[in-house]
Amino acid sequence: MDNFTNQNITASPVMVEFATIANKYDTTPVPQRKTLDAFVQSLCKPRIRASKDGAGFIPATFKPGGERNDNDVVAVTMLVLDFDTGKIGMDEAMGLVKGYLAVAHTSFSHSEACAKFRLIIFLIEPIPEHLFHAVWTAFIRLFPAETVDTSCSNPSRFYYLPACPMERGRLFEFRIQKGGAE
């Protein structure tokens, strides 16, 4: 979405909490608290790079001094689903969560042959770590079988910021769906 900077997705400043890490080897989450608009702004344009590894976020809050592991997660602040099979398109997936405030973007491996993307659903309240698996499991039932990557279901899961190789930059897609978390 090229005009994102000219719009707000919420009427008032909604804050989101998450953690950032430098790459897949980084085990020290850095707590962040940003406006929802600022967070979404970080997702609407891809980073162009040759390899998949790079900076990312964890949609969770951690115990003080906590490491990137499930035992140190206090709460999950967004539901993030990866779609890597090509069995469902971004618009269809967004339609299944109509009414939820959500964004979606293609992932590094997205190609013309196989749609691969990430769907981020913003929550009104964080999900305590001990309830996360039950909520996540119930939520993915909204989608056709074998479309959501179930390996991405742990509360300390790291997600890359949008990126793609130069030759697939023209394939990058981003969507915003306004919903009930306003």
PyMOL commands that place a pseudoatom at each C-alpha (Angstrom):
pseudoatom trace, name=CA, resn=MET, resi=1, chain=A, elem=C, hetatm=0, pos=[0.000, 0.000, 0.000]
pseudoatom trace, name=CA, resn=ASP, resi=2, chain=A, elem=C, hetatm=0, pos=[1.848, 3.045, -1.256]
pseudoatom trace, name=CA, resn=ASN, resi=3, chain=A, elem=C, hetatm=0, pos=[-0.257, 5.670, 0.508]
pseudoatom trace, name=CA, resn=PHE, resi=4, chain=A, elem=C, hetatm=0, pos=[-0.060, 4.195, 3.974]
pseudoatom trace, name=CA, resn=THR, resi=5, chain=A, elem=C, hetatm=0, pos=[1.689, 7.256, 5.428]
pseudoatom trace, name=CA, resn=ASN, resi=6, chain=A, elem=C, hetatm=0, pos=[-1.340, 9.376, 4.487]
pseudoatom trace, name=CA, resn=GLN, resi=7, chain=A, elem=C, hetatm=0, pos=[-3.778, 7.295, 6.534]
pseudoatom trace, name=CA, resn=ASN, resi=8, chain=A, elem=C, hetatm=0, pos=[-4.241, 5.970, 10.009]
pseudoatom trace, name=CA, resn=ILE, resi=9, chain=A, elem=C, hetatm=0, pos=[-5.764, 2.568, 10.525]
pseudoatom trace, name=CA, resn=THR, resi=10, chain=A, elem=C, hetatm=0, pos=[-7.225, 3.567, 13.895]
pseudoatom trace, name=CA, resn=ALA, resi=11, chain=A, elem=C, hetatm=0, pos=[-9.039, 6.730, 14.913]
pseudoatom trace, name=CA, resn=SER, resi=12, chain=A, elem=C, hetatm=0, pos=[-6.952, 7.185, 18.056]
pseudoatom trace, name=CA, resn=PRO, resi=13, chain=A, elem=C, hetatm=0, pos=[-3.402, 6.139, 18.910]
pseudoatom trace, name=CA, resn=VAL, resi=14, chain=A, elem=C, hetatm=0, pos=[-3.561, 2.456, 19.815]
pseudoatom trace, name=CA, resn=MET, resi=15, chain=A, elem=C, hetatm=0, pos=[-0.349, 1.088, 21.313]
pseudoatom trace, name=CA, resn=VAL, resi=16, chain=A, elem=C, hetatm=0, pos=[1.091, -2.352, 20.585]
pseudoatom trace, name=CA, resn=GLU, resi=17, chain=A, elem=C, hetatm=0, pos=[3.770, -4.176, 22.523]
pseudoatom trace, name=CA, resn=PHE, resi=18, chain=A, elem=C, hetatm=0, pos=[6.169, -6.648, 20.966]
pseudoatom trace, name=CA, resn=ALA, resi=19, chain=A, elem=C, hetatm=0, pos=[9.860, -7.460, 20.946]
pseudoatom trace, name=CA, resn=THR, resi=20, chain=A, elem=C, hetatm=0, pos=[12.461, -7.120, 18.227]
pseudoatom trace, name=CA, resn=ILE, resi=21, chain=A, elem=C, hetatm=0, pos=[15.482, -9.247, 17.455]
pseudoatom trace, name=CA, resn=ALA, resi=22, chain=A, elem=C, hetatm=0, pos=[18.325, -8.791, 14.984]
pseudoatom trace, name=CA, resn=ASN, resi=23, chain=A, elem=C, hetatm=0, pos=[18.129, -12.187, 13.238]
pseudoatom trace, name=CA, resn=LYS, resi=24, chain=A, elem=C, hetatm=0, pos=[17.320, -15.870, 13.738]
pseudoatom trace, name=CA, resn=TYR, resi=25, chain=A, elem=C, hetatm=0, pos=[20.376, -16.366, 15.973]
pseudoatom trace, name=CA, resn=ASP, resi=26, chain=A, elem=C, hetatm=0, pos=[19.512, -13.524, 18.369]
pseudoatom trace, name=CA, resn=THR, resi=27, chain=A, elem=C, hetatm=0, pos=[18.060, -14.838, 21.640]
pseudoatom trace, name=CA, resn=THR, resi=28, chain=A, elem=C, hetatm=0, pos=[17.652, -11.495, 23.418]
pseudoatom trace, name=CA, resn=PRO, resi=29, chain=A, elem=C, hetatm=0, pos=[14.297, -9.870, 22.684]
pseudoatom trace, name=CA, resn=VAL, resi=30, chain=A, elem=C, hetatm=0, pos=[14.252, -6.067, 22.929]
pseudoatom trace, name=CA, resn=PRO, resi=31, chain=A, elem=C, hetatm=0, pos=[10.881, -4.826, 24.268]
pseudoatom trace, name=CA, resn=GLN, resi=32, chain=A, elem=C, hetatm=0, pos=[9.046, -2.301, 22.081]
pseudoatom trace, name=CA, resn=ARG, resi=33, chain=A, elem=C, hetatm=0, pos=[5.932, -0.211, 22.586]
pseudoatom trace, name=CA, resn=LYS, resi=34, chain=A, elem=C, hetatm=0, pos=[4.777, 1.664, 19.492]
pseudoatom trace, name=CA, resn=THR, resi=35, chain=A, elem=C, hetatm=0, pos=[1.614, 3.035, 18.015]
pseudoatom trace, name=CA, resn=LEU, resi=36, chain=A, elem=C, hetatm=0, pos=[-0.238, 0.549, 15.896]
pseudoatom trace, name=CA, resn=ASP, resi=37, chain=A, elem=C, hetatm=0, pos=[0.253, 2.856, 12.915]
pseudoatom trace, name=CA, resn=ALA, resi=38, chain=A, elem=C, hetatm=0, pos=[4.037, 2.933, 13.452]
pseudoatom trace, name=CA, resn=PHE, resi=39, chain=A, elem=C, hetatm=0, pos=[4.175, -0.859, 13.724]
pseudoatom trace, name=CA, resn=VAL, resi=40, chain=A, elem=C, hetatm=0, pos=[2.109, -1.303, 10.564]
pseudoatom trace, name=CA, resn=GLN, resi=41, chain=A, elem=C, hetatm=0, pos=[4.315, 1.233, 8.771]
pseudoatom trace, name=CA, resn=SER, resi=42, chain=A, elem=C, hetatm=0, pos=[7.266, -1.115, 9.421]
pseudoatom trace, name=CA, resn=LEU, resi=43, chain=A, elem=C, hetatm=0, pos=[5.428, -3.878, 7.540]
pseudoatom trace, name=CA, resn=CYS, resi=44, chain=A, elem=C, hetatm=0, pos=[4.126, -2.147, 4.432]
pseudoatom trace, name=CA, resn=LYS, resi=45, chain=A, elem=C, hetatm=0, pos=[7.360, -2.113, 2.392]
pseudoatom trace, name=CA, resn=PRO, resi=46, chain=A, elem=C, hetatm=0, pos=[9.770, -5.027, 1.960]
pseudoatom trace, name=CA, resn=ARG, resi=47, chain=A, elem=C, hetatm=0, pos=[13.458, -4.966, 2.721]
pseudoatom trace, name=CA, resn=ILE, resi=48, chain=A, elem=C, hetatm=0, pos=[15.326, -6.085, -0.392]
pseudoatom trace, name=CA, resn=ARG, resi=49, chain=A, elem=C, hetatm=0, pos=[17.986, -8.663, 0.445]
pseudoatom trace, name=CA, resn=ALA, resi=50, chain=A, elem=C, hetatm=0, pos=[19.556, -11.791, -0.979]
pseudoatom trace, name=CA, resn=SER, resi=51, chain=A, elem=C, hetatm=0, pos=[18.865, -14.098, 1.978]
pseudoatom trace, name=CA, resn=LYS, resi=52, chain=A, elem=C, hetatm=0, pos=[15.845, -14.660, 4.163]
pseudoatom trace, name=CA, resn=ASP, resi=53, chain=A, elem=C, hetatm=0, pos=[17.575, -13.981, 7.492]
pseudoatom trace, name=CA, resn=GLY, resi=54, chain=A, elem=C, hetatm=0, pos=[17.317, -10.503, 8.952]
pseudoatom trace, name=CA, resn=ALA, resi=55, chain=A, elem=C, hetatm=0, pos=[15.539, -8.421, 11.563]
pseudoatom trace, name=CA, resn=GLY, resi=56, chain=A, elem=C, hetatm=0, pos=[12.191, -9.446, 12.928]
pseudoatom trace, name=CA, resn=PHE, resi=57, chain=A, elem=C, hetatm=0, pos=[9.660, -9.215, 15.695]
pseudoatom trace, name=CA, resn=ILE, resi=58, chain=A, elem=C, hetatm=0, pos=[8.090, -11.424, 18.317]
pseudoatom trace, name=CA, resn=PRO, resi=59, chain=A, elem=C, hetatm=0, pos=[4.439, -10.600, 19.055]
pseudoatom trace, name=CA, resn=ALA, resi=60, chain=A, elem=C, hetatm=0, pos=[4.871, -11.041, 22.788]
pseudoatom trace, name=CA, resn=THR, resi=61, chain=A, elem=C, hetatm=0, pos=[5.986, -9.477, 26.024]
pseudoatom trace, name=CA, resn=PHE, resi=62, chain=A, elem=C, hetatm=0, pos=[8.711, -11.169, 28.059]
pseudoatom trace, name=CA, resn=LYS, resi=63, chain=A, elem=C, hetatm=0, pos=[9.743, -11.431, 31.688]
pseudoatom trace, name=CA, resn=PRO, resi=64, chain=A, elem=C, hetatm=0, pos=[12.392, -8.824, 32.591]
pseudoatom trace, name=CA, resn=GLY, resi=65, chain=A, elem=C, hetatm=0, pos=[15.725, -10.116, 31.286]
pseudoatom trace, name=CA, resn=GLY, resi=66, chain=A, elem=C, hetatm=0, pos=[13.926, -12.953, 29.495]
pseudoatom trace, name=CA, resn=GLU, resi=67, chain=A, elem=C, hetatm=0, pos=[15.372, -14.881, 26.582]
pseudoatom trace, name=CA, resn=ARG, resi=68, chain=A, elem=C, hetatm=0, pos=[13.612, -15.877, 23.368]
pseudoatom trace, name=CA, resn=ASN, resi=69, chain=A, elem=C, hetatm=0, pos=[11.936, -19.004, 24.678]
pseudoatom trace, name=CA, resn=ASP, resi=70, chain=A, elem=C, hetatm=0, pos=[8.370, -19.911, 25.580]
pseudoatom trace, name=CA, resn=ASN, resi=71, chain=A, elem=C, hetatm=0, pos=[9.075, -20.068, 29.331]
pseudoatom trace, name=CA, resn=ASP, resi=72, chain=A, elem=C, hetatm=0, pos=[9.983, -16.365, 29.376]
pseudoatom trace, name=CA, resn=VAL, resi=73, chain=A, elem=C, hetatm=0, pos=[6.859, -15.154, 27.533]
pseudoatom trace, name=CA, resn=VAL, resi=74, chain=A, elem=C, hetatm=0, pos=[4.347, -13.281, 29.683]
pseudoatom trace, name=CA, resn=ALA, resi=75, chain=A, elem=C, hetatm=0, pos=[1.683, -12.676, 27.033]
pseudoatom trace, name=CA, resn=VAL, resi=76, chain=A, elem=C, hetatm=0, pos=[1.129, -12.794, 23.292]
pseudoatom trace, name=CA, resn=THR, resi=77, chain=A, elem=C, hetatm=0, pos=[0.032, -9.460, 21.860]
pseudoatom trace, name=CA, resn=MET, resi=78, chain=A, elem=C, hetatm=0, pos=[-0.915, -10.383, 18.269]
pseudoatom trace, name=CA, resn=LEU, resi=79, chain=A, elem=C, hetatm=0, pos=[-1.950, -13.566, 16.499]
pseudoatom trace, name=CA, resn=VAL, resi=80, chain=A, elem=C, hetatm=0, pos=[0.390, -14.240, 13.579]
pseudoatom trace, name=CA, resn=LEU, resi=81, chain=A, elem=C, hetatm=0, pos=[-0.316, -16.938, 11.037]
pseudoatom trace, name=CA, resn=ASP, resi=82, chain=A, elem=C, hetatm=0, pos=[1.941, -18.093, 8.218]
pseudoatom trace, name=CA, resn=PHE, resi=83, chain=A, elem=C, hetatm=0, pos=[0.475, -19.456, 4.997]
pseudoatom trace, name=CA, resn=ASP, resi=84, chain=A, elem=C, hetatm=0, pos=[3.100, -21.310, 2.964]
pseudoatom trace, name=CA, resn=THR, resi=85, chain=A, elem=C, hetatm=0, pos=[1.202, -23.958, 1.018]
pseudoatom trace, name=CA, resn=GLY, resi=86, chain=A, elem=C, hetatm=0, pos=[-0.313, -21.855, -1.750]
pseudoatom trace, name=CA, resn=LYS, resi=87, chain=A, elem=C, hetatm=0, pos=[-3.679, -23.495, -0.981]
pseudoatom trace, name=CA, resn=ILE, resi=88, chain=A, elem=C, hetatm=0, pos=[-5.255, -20.178, 0.073]
pseudoatom trace, name=CA, resn=GLY, resi=89, chain=A, elem=C, hetatm=0, pos=[-4.759, -16.653, -1.182]
pseudoatom trace, name=CA, resn=MET, resi=90, chain=A, elem=C, hetatm=0, pos=[-4.224, -13.521, 0.867]
pseudoatom trace, name=CA, resn=ASP, resi=91, chain=A, elem=C, hetatm=0, pos=[-7.630, -12.025, 0.021]
pseudoatom trace, name=CA, resn=GLU, resi=92, chain=A, elem=C, hetatm=0, pos=[-9.433, -15.263, 0.934]
pseudoatom trace, name=CA, resn=ALA, resi=93, chain=A, elem=C, hetatm=0, pos=[-7.599, -15.491, 4.257]
pseudoatom trace, name=CA, resn=MET, resi=94, chain=A, elem=C, hetatm=0, pos=[-8.376, -11.838, 5.032]
pseudoatom trace, name=CA, resn=GLY, resi=95, chain=A, elem=C, hetatm=0, pos=[-12.024, -12.514, 4.238]
pseudoatom trace, name=CA, resn=LEU, resi=96, chain=A, elem=C, hetatm=0, pos=[-12.127, -15.284, 6.828]
pseudoatom trace, name=CA, resn=VAL, resi=97, chain=A, elem=C, hetatm=0, pos=[-11.134, -12.822, 9.566]
pseudoatom trace, name=CA, resn=LYS, resi=98, chain=A, elem=C, hetatm=0, pos=[-13.469, -10.058, 8.427]
pseudoatom trace, name=CA, resn=GLY, resi=99, chain=A, elem=C, hetatm=0, pos=[-14.269, -7.865, 11.416]
pseudoatom trace, name=CA, resn=TYR, resi=100, chain=A, elem=C, hetatm=0, pos=[-10.775, -8.221, 12.886]
pseudoatom trace, name=CA, resn=LEU, resi=101, chain=A, elem=C, hetatm=0, pos=[-8.156, -5.516, 12.596]
pseudoatom trace, name=CA, resn=ALA, resi=102, chain=A, elem=C, hetatm=0, pos=[-5.473, -7.256, 10.564]
pseudoatom trace, name=CA, resn=VAL, resi=103, chain=A, elem=C, hetatm=0, pos=[-2.647, -6.813, 8.097]
pseudoatom trace, name=CA, resn=ALA, resi=104, chain=A, elem=C, hetatm=0, pos=[-1.127, -9.261, 5.668]
pseudoatom trace, name=CA, resn=HIS, resi=105, chain=A, elem=C, hetatm=0, pos=[2.042, -9.238, 3.629]
pseudoatom trace, name=CA, resn=THR, resi=106, chain=A, elem=C, hetatm=0, pos=[3.809, -11.653, 1.344]
pseudoatom trace, name=CA, resn=SER, resi=107, chain=A, elem=C, hetatm=0, pos=[6.822, -13.441, 2.782]
pseudoatom trace, name=CA, resn=PHE, resi=108, chain=A, elem=C, hetatm=0, pos=[10.362, -13.900, 1.469]
pseudoatom trace, name=CA, resn=SER, resi=109, chain=A, elem=C, hetatm=0, pos=[9.562, -17.166, -0.349]
pseudoatom trace, name=CA, resn=HIS, resi=110, chain=A, elem=C, hetatm=0, pos=[6.437, -15.843, -2.086]
pseudoatom trace, name=CA, resn=SER, resi=111, chain=A, elem=C, hetatm=0, pos=[6.446, -16.446, -5.838]
pseudoatom trace, name=CA, resn=GLU, resi=112, chain=A, elem=C, hetatm=0, pos=[4.070, -16.411, -8.781]
pseudoatom trace, name=CA, resn=ALA, resi=113, chain=A, elem=C, hetatm=0, pos=[3.895, -20.208, -8.523]
pseudoatom trace, name=CA, resn=CYS, resi=114, chain=A, elem=C, hetatm=0, pos=[3.053, -20.326, -4.793]
pseudoatom trace, name=CA, resn=ALA, resi=115, chain=A, elem=C, hetatm=0, pos=[1.430, -17.626, -2.678]
pseudoatom trace, name=CA, resn=LYS, resi=116, chain=A, elem=C, hetatm=0, pos=[3.181, -17.344, 0.692]
pseudoatom trace, name=CA, resn=PHE, resi=117, chain=A, elem=C, hetatm=0, pos=[2.174, -14.726, 3.190]
pseudoatom trace, name=CA, resn=ARG, resi=118, chain=A, elem=C, hetatm=0, pos=[1.767, -13.757, 6.819]
pseudoatom trace, name=CA, resn=LEU, resi=119, chain=A, elem=C, hetatm=0, pos=[-1.468, -12.612, 8.463]
pseudoatom trace, name=CA, resn=ILE, resi=120, chain=A, elem=C, hetatm=0, pos=[-1.247, -10.513, 11.640]
pseudoatom trace, name=CA, resn=ILE, resi=121, chain=A, elem=C, hetatm=0, pos=[-4.391, -10.091, 13.735]
pseudoatom trace, name=CA, resn=PHE, resi=122, chain=A, elem=C, hetatm=0, pos=[-4.288, -7.336, 16.342]
pseudoatom trace, name=CA, resn=LEU, resi=123, chain=A, elem=C, hetatm=0, pos=[-5.815, -8.126, 19.708]
pseudoatom trace, name=CA, resn=ILE, resi=124, chain=A, elem=C, hetatm=0, pos=[-7.786, -5.902, 22.053]
pseudoatom trace, name=CA, resn=GLU, resi=125, chain=A, elem=C, hetatm=0, pos=[-6.117, -7.597, 25.037]
pseudoatom trace, name=CA, resn=PRO, resi=126, chain=A, elem=C, hetatm=0, pos=[-2.936, -9.700, 25.187]
pseudoatom trace, name=CA, resn=ILE, resi=127, chain=A, elem=C, hetatm=0, pos=[-3.328, -13.453, 25.595]
pseudoatom trace, name=CA, resn=PRO, resi=128, chain=A, elem=C, hetatm=0, pos=[-1.598, -14.782, 28.738]
pseudoatom trace, name=CA, resn=GLU, resi=129, chain=A, elem=C, hetatm=0, pos=[1.068, -17.308, 27.759]
pseudoatom trace, name=CA, resn=HIS, resi=130, chain=A, elem=C, hetatm=0, pos=[-0.723, -20.207, 29.488]
pseudoatom trace, name=CA, resn=LEU, resi=131, chain=A, elem=C, hetatm=0, pos=[-3.836, -19.642, 27.307]
pseudoatom trace, name=CA, resn=PHE, resi=132, chain=A, elem=C, hetatm=0, pos=[-2.062, -19.006, 24.015]
pseudoatom trace, name=CA, resn=HIS, resi=133, chain=A, elem=C, hetatm=0, pos=[-2.095, -22.544, 22.567]
pseudoatom trace, name=CA, resn=ALA, resi=134, chain=A, elem=C, hetatm=0, pos=[-5.828, -22.956, 23.196]
pseudoatom trace, name=CA, resn=VAL, resi=135, chain=A, elem=C, hetatm=0, pos=[-6.637, -19.590, 21.575]
pseudoatom trace, name=CA, resn=TRP, resi=136, chain=A, elem=C, hetatm=0, pos=[-4.280, -20.162, 18.635]
pseudoatom trace, name=CA, resn=THR, resi=137, chain=A, elem=C, hetatm=0, pos=[-5.636, -23.663, 18.000]
pseudoatom trace, name=CA, resn=ALA, resi=138, chain=A, elem=C, hetatm=0, pos=[-9.241, -22.432, 18.098]
pseudoatom trace, name=CA, resn=PHE, resi=139, chain=A, elem=C, hetatm=0, pos=[-8.483, -19.471, 15.841]
pseudoatom trace, name=CA, resn=ILE, resi=140, chain=A, elem=C, hetatm=0, pos=[-6.822, -21.481, 13.060]
pseudoatom trace, name=CA, resn=ARG, resi=141, chain=A, elem=C, hetatm=0, pos=[-10.034, -23.491, 12.706]
pseudoatom trace, name=CA, resn=LEU, resi=142, chain=A, elem=C, hetatm=0, pos=[-11.383, -20.487, 10.777]
pseudoatom trace, name=CA, resn=PHE, resi=143, chain=A, elem=C, hetatm=0, pos=[-9.160, -21.517, 7.874]
pseudoatom trace, name=CA, resn=PRO, resi=144, chain=A, elem=C, hetatm=0, pos=[-9.316, -24.522, 5.537]
pseudoatom trace, name=CA, resn=ALA, resi=145, chain=A, elem=C, hetatm=0, pos=[-7.331, -27.548, 6.679]
pseudoatom trace, name=CA, resn=GLU, resi=146, chain=A, elem=C, hetatm=0, pos=[-3.629, -27.591, 5.915]
pseudoatom trace, name=CA, resn=THR, resi=147, chain=A, elem=C, hetatm=0, pos=[-3.383, -23.901, 4.984]
pseudoatom trace, name=CA, resn=VAL, resi=148, chain=A, elem=C, hetatm=0, pos=[-1.888, -22.474, 8.193]
pseudoatom trace, name=CA, resn=ASP, resi=149, chain=A, elem=C, hetatm=0, pos=[1.702, -23.436, 9.018]
pseudoatom trace, name=CA, resn=THR, resi=150, chain=A, elem=C, hetatm=0, pos=[1.217, -25.154, 12.383]
pseudoatom trace, name=CA, resn=SER, resi=151, chain=A, elem=C, hetatm=0, pos=[4.959, -25.173, 13.113]
pseudoatom trace, name=CA, resn=CYS, resi=152, chain=A, elem=C, hetatm=0, pos=[4.606, -21.423, 13.786]
pseudoatom trace, name=CA, resn=SER, resi=153, chain=A, elem=C, hetatm=0, pos=[2.496, -21.896, 16.891]
pseudoatom trace, name=CA, resn=ASN, resi=154, chain=A, elem=C, hetatm=0, pos=[4.779, -21.205, 19.842]
pseudoatom trace, name=CA, resn=PRO, resi=155, chain=A, elem=C, hetatm=0, pos=[4.400, -17.986, 21.870]
pseudoatom trace, name=CA, resn=SER, resi=156, chain=A, elem=C, hetatm=0, pos=[8.044, -16.925, 21.438]
pseudoatom trace, name=CA, resn=ARG, resi=157, chain=A, elem=C, hetatm=0, pos=[7.972, -17.380, 17.644]
pseudoatom trace, name=CA, resn=PHE, resi=158, chain=A, elem=C, hetatm=0, pos=[10.117, -14.929, 15.701]
pseudoatom trace, name=CA, resn=TYR, resi=159, chain=A, elem=C, hetatm=0, pos=[8.752, -13.460, 12.462]
pseudoatom trace, name=CA, resn=TYR, resi=160, chain=A, elem=C, hetatm=0, pos=[10.894, -11.725, 9.874]
pseudoatom trace, name=CA, resn=LEU, resi=161, chain=A, elem=C, hetatm=0, pos=[10.007, -8.200, 8.889]
pseudoatom trace, name=CA, resn=PRO, resi=162, chain=A, elem=C, hetatm=0, pos=[8.831, -8.194, 5.261]
pseudoatom trace, name=CA, resn=ALA, resi=163, chain=A, elem=C, hetatm=0, pos=[11.662, -8.903, 2.835]
pseudoatom trace, name=CA, resn=CYS, resi=164, chain=A, elem=C, hetatm=0, pos=[12.183, -10.313, -0.602]
pseudoatom trace, name=CA, resn=PRO, resi=165, chain=A, elem=C, hetatm=0, pos=[14.980, -10.849, -3.089]
pseudoatom trace, name=CA, resn=MET, resi=166, chain=A, elem=C, hetatm=0, pos=[15.413, -8.128, -5.694]
pseudoatom trace, name=CA, resn=GLU, resi=167, chain=A, elem=C, hetatm=0, pos=[14.013, -10.278, -8.500]
pseudoatom trace, name=CA, resn=ARG, resi=168, chain=A, elem=C, hetatm=0, pos=[10.715, -10.797, -6.615]
pseudoatom trace, name=CA, resn=GLY, resi=169, chain=A, elem=C, hetatm=0, pos=[10.301, -7.241, -5.310]
pseudoatom trace, name=CA, resn=ARG, resi=170, chain=A, elem=C, hetatm=0, pos=[7.515, -6.553, -7.803]
pseudoatom trace, name=CA, resn=LEU, resi=171, chain=A, elem=C, hetatm=0, pos=[5.516, -9.456, -6.297]
pseudoatom trace, name=CA, resn=PHE, resi=172, chain=A, elem=C, hetatm=0, pos=[5.369, -7.977, -2.788]
pseudoatom trace, name=CA, resn=GLU, resi=173, chain=A, elem=C, hetatm=0, pos=[1.821, -7.435, -1.539]
pseudoatom trace, name=CA, resn=PHE, resi=174, chain=A, elem=C, hetatm=0, pos=[0.468, -5.756, 1.594]
pseudoatom trace, name=CA, resn=ARG, resi=175, chain=A, elem=C, hetatm=0, pos=[-3.119, -5.448, 2.832]
pseudoatom trace, name=CA, resn=ILE, resi=176, chain=A, elem=C, hetatm=0, pos=[-4.821, -3.684, 5.735]
pseudoatom trace, name=CA, resn=GLN, resi=177, chain=A, elem=C, hetatm=0, pos=[-8.210, -4.691, 7.068]
pseudoatom trace, name=CA, resn=LYS, resi=178, chain=A, elem=C, hetatm=0, pos=[-9.826, -2.342, 9.552]
pseudoatom trace, name=CA, resn=GLY, resi=179, chain=A, elem=C, hetatm=0, pos=[-11.739, -4.133, 12.242]
pseudoatom trace, name=CA, resn=GLY, resi=180, chain=A, elem=C, hetatm=0, pos=[-12.851, -4.311, 15.828]
pseudoatom trace, name=CA, resn=ALA, resi=181, chain=A, elem=C, hetatm=0, pos=[-9.655, -3.526, 17.767]
pseudoatom trace, name=CA, resn=GLU, resi=182, chain=A, elem=C, hetatm=0, pos=[-10.055, 0.231, 17.183]
for i in range(1, 182): cmd.bond("trace and resi %d" % i, "trace and resi %d" % (i + 1))
show_as sticks, trace
zoom trace
